[in-house]
């Protein structure tokens, strides 16, 4: 035999340890006392109530299958669903939950239960999400498994707290240790970041302007799609609908490749080309930046960017594009016997037709990862070289969230390589991206 029995046992034990830790997003240091504070919340929080009710009600296998089915529909591209959209849906045709809606299955059919259910109407963005800790690749099996339900309070950054409130399969409260990764998928109650409210009066104003032919090119996006949710005060839209789907949007008018650099003016890929610039590939520079931008408890990274131009037209001076949402695993690879590393994501996202007369020769791409928070202004200065050799500087301002993670910026030049065979790799310090003509 190749191994004698004692050596074989030791070898298999060592291999087991390697496999157990091989798929972590990065090496886990020995546990030390966590100096971070616990999350701030109250037991009166509606998200807290939803988490507790869900954990208790999922003692029913029928309800677990219902929840898993709705999660798998990925209404916004991530593994989640809005409670408000499913509250009135019948759970099952089976005997146990016959004639019960989702809300009734969680809170009961009596008056007290219905009052608790109605209280959630004040927070229509509460969602139920399936989250897989780093290194966990197995899916949730609702026939056999009853996952822990964690509550992530609004505005809480999971990287800056030690514990979150959670509930086990009996509905008992537990302190969920953020720095101790579970070995199974979990459910997280939080607030969705990809759906935004637009006040009713604002939509009514846009409709009136549209009827009068007074809309600017970028004002009519939400009039071309239906809201996914309507309340007394607002219409709720996907963020991609609010910026024209992120596939052409405000600007008038295709992955393999090389490592091109700046071309000369005599050999300029965009000169005379009828093609549009596309983001062909994008990648976080390392796992540290990836995890800093989006903790696994928050789900798939929502990466977006602004293009700042030198246009004289106000509605073309800046515009936003969203990288289409994909599962967190699409941004990284976790080989069995080594640490995870980031990998290229290929969105092939149309950005714009670069009209040099309109936008000049230099554009600034400013990148962010979106997180819920309060709106703030982000300001940058754009320089446009005029025909007489002078430079015109413009200060531009856009609105972002105060919790959005700044992924840096890069200047892109009109005469950089932009073909599939040779393109310029643009670097922000946090991520790399390539622009190619399609």
VENPE-V197210 format. One record per backbone hydrogen bond with DSSP energy under -1.0 kcal/mol. CO is the residue of the C=O (numbers start at 1). NH is the residue of the N-H. If there is no record, write none. Layout:
((CO	NH) (CO	NH))
This chain:
((4	8) (5	9) (6	10) (7	11) (8	12) (9	13) (10	14) (11	15) (12	16) (13	17) (14	18) (15	19) (16	20) (17	21) (18	22) (21	24) (24	340) (37	162) (42	45) (45	49) (46	50) (47	51) (48	52) (49	53) (50	54) (51	55) (52	56) (53	57) (54	58) (56	59) (57	60) (60	64) (61	65) (62	66) (63	67) (64	68) (65	69) (66	70) (67	71) (68	72) (71	74) (74	77) (78	80) (79	130) (81	128) (83	86) (83	87) (86	89) (87	103) (89	102) (97	100) (100	91) (101	105) (102	106) (103	107) (104	108) (110	114) (111	115) (112	116) (113	117) (114	118) (115	119) (117	120) (118	121) (119	122) (120	123) (123	126) (125	192) (126	83) (127	190) (128	81) (129	188) (131	186) (133	136) (141	144) (141	145) (148	187) (149	167) (150	189) (153	156) (157	160) (162	178) (163	39) (164	176) (165	151) (166	174) (167	149) (168	171) (172	168) (174	166) (176	164) (177	180) (186	131) (187	150) (188	129) (189	152) (190	127) (194	239) (196	237) (198	235) (199	203) (200	204) (201	205) (202	206) (203	207) (204	208) (205	209) (206	210) (207	211) (208	212) (209	214) (210	213) (216	219) (221	224) (229	236) (233	200) (234	231) (235	198) (236	228) (236	229) (237	196) (238	242) (240	245) (241	244) (243	246) (244	247) (248	251) (261	417) (264	267) (270	273) (276	438) (277	351) (278	436) (279	349) (281	434) (282	345) (283	432) (286	290) (287	291) (288	292) (289	293) (290	294) (295	298) (296	299) (302	370) (303	323) (304	368) (305	321) (306	366) (307	319) (308	364) (313	316) (314	317) (317	309) (319	307) (321	305) (327	330) (328	331) (331	343) (333	341) (335	338) (341	333) (345	282) (349	279) (352	277) (353	355) (355	359) (356	360) (361	414) (363	412) (364	308) (365	410) (366	306) (367	407) (368	304) (369	405) (374	402) (376	400) (378	398) (380	396) (382	394) (384	392) (386	389) (390	386) (392	384) (394	382) (396	380) (398	378) (400	376) (401	404) (405	369) (408	367) (410	365) (412	363) (413	416) (415	263) (417	424) (418	437) (422	419) (423	260) (426	433) (430	285) (431	428) (432	283) (433	426) (434	280) (436	278))
